[in-house]
């Protein structure tokens, strides 16, 4: 189901390492960017679940009030 949902989204944007390095000022900037991307890659699945559970909780509270 998740794969089907992903396929309905906009196409992926791919930016190559060479392009990124050319746009950044120094190697430290690139390494920092790599660390940030890795951090978000690890955190995003949990964030998605938290948001889904929040919406589910809000929806159940609204149903109880009606």
Phi and psi restraints in degrees (range 20) as a CNS / XPLOR table:
assign (resid 1 and name C) (resid 2 and name N)
       (resid 2 and name CA) (resid 2 and name C) 1.0 -63.1 20.0 2
assign (resid 2 and name N) (resid 2 and name CA)
       (resid 2 and name C) (resid 3 and name N) 1.0 -39.9 20.0 2
assign (resid 2 and name C) (resid 3 and name N)
       (resid 3 and name CA) (resid 3 and name C) 1.0 -62.3 20.0 2
assign (resid 3 and name N) (resid 3 and name CA)
       (resid 3 and name C) (resid 4 and name N) 1.0 -39.5 20.0 2
assign (resid 3 and name C) (resid 4 and name N)
       (resid 4 and name CA) (resid 4 and name C) 1.0 -62.9 20.0 2
assign (resid 4 and name N) (resid 4 and name CA)
       (resid 4 and name C) (resid 5 and name N) 1.0 -41.2 20.0 2
assign (resid 4 and name C) (resid 5 and name N)
       (resid 5 and name CA) (resid 5 and name C) 1.0 -64.8 20.0 2
assign (resid 5 and name N) (resid 5 and name CA)
       (resid 5 and name C) (resid 6 and name N) 1.0 -41.8 20.0 2
assign (resid 5 and name C) (resid 6 and name N)
       (resid 6 and name CA) (resid 6 and name C) 1.0 -62.9 20.0 2
assign (resid 6 and name N) (resid 6 and name CA)
       (resid 6 and name C) (resid 7 and name N) 1.0 -39.4 20.0 2
assign (resid 6 and name C) (resid 7 and name N)
       (resid 7 and name CA) (resid 7 and name C) 1.0 -66.4 20.0 2
assign (resid 7 and name N) (resid 7 and name CA)
       (resid 7 and name C) (resid 8 and name N) 1.0 -20.7 20.0 2
assign (resid 7 and name C) (resid 8 and name N)
       (resid 8 and name CA) (resid 8 and name C) 1.0 -82.7 20.0 2
assign (resid 8 and name N) (resid 8 and name CA)
       (resid 8 and name C) (resid 9 and name N) 1.0 -11.7 20.0 2
assign (resid 8 and name C) (resid 9 and name N)
       (resid 9 and name CA) (resid 9 and name C) 1.0 -77.2 20.0 2
assign (resid 9 and name N) (resid 9 and name CA)
       (resid 9 and name C) (resid 10 and name N) 1.0 171.7 20.0 2
assign (resid 9 and name C) (resid 10 and name N)
       (resid 10 and name CA) (resid 10 and name C) 1.0 -58.9 20.0 2
assign (resid 10 and name N) (resid 10 and name CA)
       (resid 10 and name C) (resid 11 and name N) 1.0 154.1 20.0 2
assign (resid 10 and name C) (resid 11 and name N)
       (resid 11 and name CA) (resid 11 and name C) 1.0 -61.4 20.0 2
assign (resid 11 and name N) (resid 11 and name CA)
       (resid 11 and name C) (resid 12 and name N) 1.0 153.1 20.0 2
assign (resid 11 and name C) (resid 12 and name N)
       (resid 12 and name CA) (resid 12 and name C) 1.0 -61.8 20.0 2
assign (resid 12 and name N) (resid 12 and name CA)
       (resid 12 and name C) (resid 13 and name N) 1.0 147.7 20.0 2
assign (resid 12 and name C) (resid 13 and name N)
       (resid 13 and name CA) (resid 13 and name C) 1.0 -106.5 20.0 2
assign (resid 13 and name N) (resid 13 and name CA)
       (resid 13 and name C) (resid 14 and name N) 1.0 122.9 20.0 2
assign (resid 13 and name C) (resid 14 and name N)
       (resid 14 and name CA) (resid 14 and name C) 1.0 -113.2 20.0 2
assign (resid 14 and name N) (resid 14 and name CA)
       (resid 14 and name C) (resid 15 and name N) 1.0 124.5 20.0 2
assign (resid 14 and name C) (resid 15 and name N)
       (resid 15 and name CA) (resid 15 and name C) 1.0 -119.9 20.0 2
assign (resid 15 and name N) (resid 15 and name CA)
       (resid 15 and name C) (resid 16 and name N) 1.0 121.3 20.0 2
assign (resid 15 and name C) (resid 16 and name N)
       (resid 16 and name CA) (resid 16 and name C) 1.0 -73.5 20.0 2
assign (resid 16 and name N) (resid 16 and name CA)
       (resid 16 and name C) (resid 17 and name N) 1.0 156.2 20.0 2
assign (resid 16 and name C) (resid 17 and name N)
       (resid 17 and name CA) (resid 17 and name C) 1.0 -58.5 20.0 2
assign (resid 17 and name N) (resid 17 and name CA)
       (resid 17 and name C) (resid 18 and name N) 1.0 -40.4 20.0 2
assign (resid 17 and name C) (resid 18 and name N)
       (resid 18 and name CA) (resid 18 and name C) 1.0 -61.6 20.0 2
assign (resid 18 and name N) (resid 18 and name CA)
       (resid 18 and name C) (resid 19 and name N) 1.0 -42.1 20.0 2
assign (resid 18 and name C) (resid 19 and name N)
       (resid 19 and name CA) (resid 19 and name C) 1.0 -63.4 20.0 2
assign (resid 19 and name N) (resid 19 and name CA)
       (resid 19 and name C) (resid 20 and name N) 1.0 -41.3 20.0 2
assign (resid 19 and name C) (resid 20 and name N)
       (resid 20 and name CA) (resid 20 and name C) 1.0 -66.6 20.0 2
assign (resid 20 and name N) (resid 20 and name CA)
       (resid 20 and name C) (resid 21 and name N) 1.0 -46.1 20.0 2
assign (resid 20 and name C) (resid 21 and name N)
       (resid 21 and name CA) (resid 21 and name C) 1.0 -59.9 20.0 2
assign (resid 21 and name N) (resid 21 and name CA)
       (resid 21 and name C) (resid 22 and name N) 1.0 -38.5 20.0 2
assign (resid 21 and name C) (resid 22 and name N)
       (resid 22 and name CA) (resid 22 and name C) 1.0 -64.4 20.0 2
assign (resid 22 and name N) (resid 22 and name CA)
       (resid 22 and name C) (resid 23 and name N) 1.0 -31.7 20.0 2
assign (resid 22 and name C) (resid 23 and name N)
       (resid 23 and name CA) (resid 23 and name C) 1.0 -84.4 20.0 2
assign (resid 23 and name N) (resid 23 and name CA)
       (resid 23 and name C) (resid 24 and name N) 1.0 -20.7 20.0 2
assign (resid 23 and name C) (resid 24 and name N)
       (resid 24 and name CA) (resid 24 and name C) 1.0 -91.1 20.0 2
assign (resid 24 and name N) (resid 24 and name CA)
       (resid 24 and name C) (resid 25 and name N) 1.0 155.5 20.0 2
assign (resid 24 and name C) (resid 25 and name N)
       (resid 25 and name CA) (resid 25 and name C) 1.0 -74.7 20.0 2
assign (resid 25 and name N) (resid 25 and name CA)
       (resid 25 and name C) (resid 26 and name N) 1.0 -40.1 20.0 2
assign (resid 25 and name C) (resid 26 and name N)
       (resid 26 and name CA) (resid 26 and name C) 1.0 -149.1 20.0 2
assign (resid 26 and name N) (resid 26 and name CA)
       (resid 26 and name C) (resid 27 and name N) 1.0 172.3 20.0 2
assign (resid 26 and name C) (resid 27 and name N)
       (resid 27 and name CA) (resid 27 and name C) 1.0 -61.9 20.0 2
assign (resid 27 and name N) (resid 27 and name CA)
       (resid 27 and name C) (resid 28 and name N) 1.0 -35.1 20.0 2
assign (resid 27 and name C) (resid 28 and name N)
       (resid 28 and name CA) (resid 28 and name C) 1.0 -60.7 20.0 2
assign (resid 28 and name N) (resid 28 and name CA)
       (resid 28 and name C) (resid 29 and name N) 1.0 -37.8 20.0 2
assign (resid 28 and name C) (resid 29 and name N)
       (resid 29 and name CA) (resid 29 and name C) 1.0 -63.1 20.0 2
assign (resid 29 and name N) (resid 29 and name CA)
       (resid 29 and name C) (resid 30 and name N) 1.0 -41.4 20.0 2
assign (resid 29 and name C) (resid 30 and name N)
       (resid 30 and name CA) (resid 30 and name C) 1.0 -65.6 20.0 2
assign (resid 30 and name N) (resid 30 and name CA)
       (resid 30 and name C) (resid 31 and name N) 1.0 -44.1 20.0 2
assign (resid 30 and name C) (resid 31 and name N)
       (resid 31 and name CA) (resid 31 and name C) 1.0 -64.0 20.0 2
assign (resid 31 and name N) (resid 31 and name CA)
       (resid 31 and name C) (resid 32 and name N) 1.0 -38.8 20.0 2
assign (resid 31 and name C) (resid 32 and name N)
       (resid 32 and name CA) (resid 32 and name C) 1.0 -63.3 20.0 2
assign (resid 32 and name N) (resid 32 and name CA)
       (resid 32 and name C) (resid 33 and name N) 1.0 -42.8 20.0 2
assign (resid 32 and name C) (resid 33 and name N)
       (resid 33 and name CA) (resid 33 and name C) 1.0 -62.4 20.0 2
assign (resid 33 and name N) (resid 33 and name CA)
       (resid 33 and name C) (resid 34 and name N) 1.0 -42.2 20.0 2
assign (resid 33 and name C) (resid 34 and name N)
       (resid 34 and name CA) (resid 34 and name C) 1.0 -59.8 20.0 2
assign (resid 34 and name N) (resid 34 and name CA)
       (resid 34 and name C) (resid 35 and name N) 1.0 -43.3 20.0 2
assign (resid 34 and name C) (resid 35 and name N)
       (resid 35 and name CA) (resid 35 and name C) 1.0 -64.2 20.0 2
assign (resid 35 and name N) (resid 35 and name CA)
       (resid 35 and name C) (resid 36 and name N) 1.0 -40.8 20.0 2
assign (resid 35 and name C) (resid 36 and name N)
       (resid 36 and name CA) (resid 36 and name C) 1.0 -66.0 20.0 2
assign (resid 36 and name N) (resid 36 and name CA)
       (resid 36 and name C) (resid 37 and name N) 1.0 -42.6 20.0 2
assign (resid 36 and name C) (resid 37 and name N)
       (resid 37 and name CA) (resid 37 and name C) 1.0 -62.3 20.0 2
assign (resid 37 and name N) (resid 37 and name CA)
       (resid 37 and name C) (resid 38 and name N) 1.0 -43.3 20.0 2
assign (resid 37 and name C) (resid 38 and name N)
       (resid 38 and name CA) (resid 38 and name C) 1.0 -61.8 20.0 2
assign (resid 38 and name N) (resid 38 and name CA)
       (resid 38 and name C) (resid 39 and name N) 1.0 -42.2 20.0 2
assign (resid 38 and name C) (resid 39 and name N)
       (resid 39 and name CA) (resid 39 and name C) 1.0 -61.9 20.0 2
assign (resid 39 and name N) (resid 39 and name CA)
       (resid 39 and name C) (resid 40 and name N) 1.0 -47.4 20.0 2
assign (resid 39 and name C) (resid 40 and name N)
       (resid 40 and name CA) (resid 40 and name C) 1.0 -66.3 20.0 2
assign (resid 40 and name N) (resid 40 and name CA)
       (resid 40 and name C) (resid 41 and name N) 1.0 -35.0 20.0 2
assign (resid 40 and name C) (resid 41 and name N)
       (resid 41 and name CA) (resid 41 and name C) 1.0 -61.3 20.0 2
assign (resid 41 and name N) (resid 41 and name CA)
       (resid 41 and name C) (resid 42 and name N) 1.0 -38.8 20.0 2
assign (resid 41 and name C) (resid 42 and name N)
       (resid 42 and name CA) (resid 42 and name C) 1.0 -75.6 20.0 2
assign (resid 42 and name N) (resid 42 and name CA)
       (resid 42 and name C) (resid 43 and name N) 1.0 -35.3 20.0 2
assign (resid 42 and name C) (resid 43 and name N)
       (resid 43 and name CA) (resid 43 and name C) 1.0 -84.2 20.0 2
assign (resid 43 and name N) (resid 43 and name CA)
       (resid 43 and name C) (resid 44 and name N) 1.0 -27.2 20.0 2
assign (resid 43 and name C) (resid 44 and name N)
       (resid 44 and name CA) (resid 44 and name C) 1.0 -59.5 20.0 2
assign (resid 44 and name N) (resid 44 and name CA)
       (resid 44 and name C) (resid 45 and name N) 1.0 -44.3 20.0 2
assign (resid 44 and name C) (resid 45 and name N)
       (resid 45 and name CA) (resid 45 and name C) 1.0 -57.9 20.0 2
assign (resid 45 and name N) (resid 45 and name CA)
       (resid 45 and name C) (resid 46 and name N) 1.0 -42.8 20.0 2
assign (resid 45 and name C) (resid 46 and name N)
       (resid 46 and name CA) (resid 46 and name C) 1.0 -65.0 20.0 2
assign (resid 46 and name N) (resid 46 and name CA)
       (resid 46 and name C) (resid 47 and name N) 1.0 -38.7 20.0 2
assign (resid 46 and name C) (resid 47 and name N)
       (resid 47 and name CA) (resid 47 and name C) 1.0 -63.2 20.0 2
assign (resid 47 and name N) (resid 47 and name CA)
       (resid 47 and name C) (resid 48 and name N) 1.0 -41.7 20.0 2
assign (resid 47 and name C) (resid 48 and name N)
       (resid 48 and name CA) (resid 48 and name C) 1.0 -60.9 20.0 2
assign (resid 48 and name N) (resid 48 and name CA)
       (resid 48 and name C) (resid 49 and name N) 1.0 -44.0 20.0 2
assign (resid 48 and name C) (resid 49 and name N)
       (resid 49 and name CA) (resid 49 and name C) 1.0 -64.3 20.0 2
assign (resid 49 and name N) (resid 49 and name CA)
       (resid 49 and name C) (resid 50 and name N) 1.0 -43.4 20.0 2
assign (resid 49 and name C) (resid 50 and name N)
       (resid 50 and name CA) (resid 50 and name C) 1.0 -60.7 20.0 2
assign (resid 50 and name N) (resid 50 and name CA)
       (resid 50 and name C) (resid 51 and name N) 1.0 -43.3 20.0 2
assign (resid 50 and name C) (resid 51 and name N)
       (resid 51 and name CA) (resid 51 and name C) 1.0 -65.3 20.0 2
assign (resid 51 and name N) (resid 51 and name CA)
       (resid 51 and name C) (resid 52 and name N) 1.0 -41.7 20.0 2
assign (resid 51 and name C) (resid 52 and name N)
       (resid 52 and name CA) (resid 52 and name C) 1.0 -62.6 20.0 2
assign (resid 52 and name N) (resid 52 and name CA)
       (resid 52 and name C) (resid 53 and name N) 1.0 -43.0 20.0 2
assign (resid 52 and name C) (resid 53 and name N)
       (resid 53 and name CA) (resid 53 and name C) 1.0 -66.6 20.0 2
assign (resid 53 and name N) (resid 53 and name CA)
       (resid 53 and name C) (resid 54 and name N) 1.0 -37.1 20.0 2
assign (resid 53 and name C) (resid 54 and name N)
       (resid 54 and name CA) (resid 54 and name C) 1.0 -60.7 20.0 2
assign (resid 54 and name N) (resid 54 and name CA)
       (resid 54 and name C) (resid 55 and name N) 1.0 -48.1 20.0 2
assign (resid 54 and name C) (resid 55 and name N)
       (resid 55 and name CA) (resid 55 and name C) 1.0 -63.8 20.0 2
assign (resid 55 and name N) (resid 55 and name CA)
       (resid 55 and name C) (resid 56 and name N) 1.0 -37.9 20.0 2
assign (resid 55 and name C) (resid 56 and name N)
       (resid 56 and name CA) (resid 56 and name C) 1.0 -64.8 20.0 2
assign (resid 56 and name N) (resid 56 and name CA)
       (resid 56 and name C) (resid 57 and name N) 1.0 -42.2 20.0 2
assign (resid 56 and name C) (resid 57 and name N)
       (resid 57 and name CA) (resid 57 and name C) 1.0 -64.0 20.0 2
assign (resid 57 and name N) (resid 57 and name CA)
       (resid 57 and name C) (resid 58 and name N) 1.0 -42.7 20.0 2
assign (resid 57 and name C) (resid 58 and name N)
       (resid 58 and name CA) (resid 58 and name C) 1.0 -63.4 20.0 2
assign (resid 58 and name N) (resid 58 and name CA)
       (resid 58 and name C) (resid 59 and name N) 1.0 -43.6 20.0 2
assign (resid 58 and name C) (resid 59 and name N)
       (resid 59 and name CA) (resid 59 and name C) 1.0 -62.4 20.0 2
assign (resid 59 and name N) (resid 59 and name CA)
       (resid 59 and name C) (resid 60 and name N) 1.0 -41.1 20.0 2
assign (resid 59 and name C) (resid 60 and name N)
       (resid 60 and name CA) (resid 60 and name C) 1.0 -68.3 20.0 2
assign (resid 60 and name N) (resid 60 and name CA)
       (resid 60 and name C) (resid 61 and name N) 1.0 -34.4 20.0 2
assign (resid 60 and name C) (resid 61 and name N)
       (resid 61 and name CA) (resid 61 and name C) 1.0 -66.1 20.0 2
assign (resid 61 and name N) (resid 61 and name CA)
       (resid 61 and name C) (resid 62 and name N) 1.0 -39.1 20.0 2
assign (resid 61 and name C) (resid 62 and name N)
       (resid 62 and name CA) (resid 62 and name C) 1.0 -66.4 20.0 2
assign (resid 62 and name N) (resid 62 and name CA)
       (resid 62 and name C) (resid 63 and name N) 1.0 -38.2 20.0 2
assign (resid 62 and name C) (resid 63 and name N)
       (resid 63 and name CA) (resid 63 and name C) 1.0 -64.9 20.0 2
assign (resid 63 and name N) (resid 63 and name CA)
       (resid 63 and name C) (resid 64 and name N) 1.0 -37.4 20.0 2
assign (resid 63 and name C) (resid 64 and name N)
       (resid 64 and name CA) (resid 64 and name C) 1.0 -66.9 20.0 2
assign (resid 64 and name N) (resid 64 and name CA)
       (resid 64 and name C) (resid 65 and name N) 1.0 -30.5 20.0 2
assign (resid 64 and name C) (resid 65 and name N)
       (resid 65 and name CA) (resid 65 and name C) 1.0 -76.8 20.0 2
assign (resid 65 and name N) (resid 65 and name CA)
       (resid 65 and name C) (resid 66 and name N) 1.0 -23.0 20.0 2
